[in-house]
Amino acid sequence: MLSNKFRLSILTSVLLTIFSCSYGQKNFQLSPKEFSIALASNEVQLVDVRTDEEYDQEHLDKAINIDWKGDSFDEEVEALDKSKPVYVYCRSGNRSAEAAEHMRKAGFRQVYEMKGGMEAWQHDLFKKAPAKEEDEE
């Protein structure tokens, strides 16, 4: 039979492992509405990680374009201020998730992604209320 001291030691080790693995992990994905509210602050850096062509077709105000798949992504990202929040988006959320994770590994502490990208932005923030049908009498 195991001693209480040994059991406590094992339990403490397990708990420390669990908490150390989850420490610092937060939900960095914001809904389009949350993303929009956050952009109201002047202290954010807004990055569109789509291609130049996609950016030229449509982008959010004040966004800079740093193509995630471009050759100069790392170089351009290093020009950003790591002490300020960075908000990234793409078309559907896949590229921005990859780019955001890459930026976190590069030392950025506050990187937020728009869940669903521009597709969700357009759907959630600009959807029109369905037309009301007249009651038939």
Order of alpha helices (4+ residues) and beta strands (2+ residues): alpha-beta-alpha-beta-alpha-beta-alpha-beta-alpha-beta-alpha
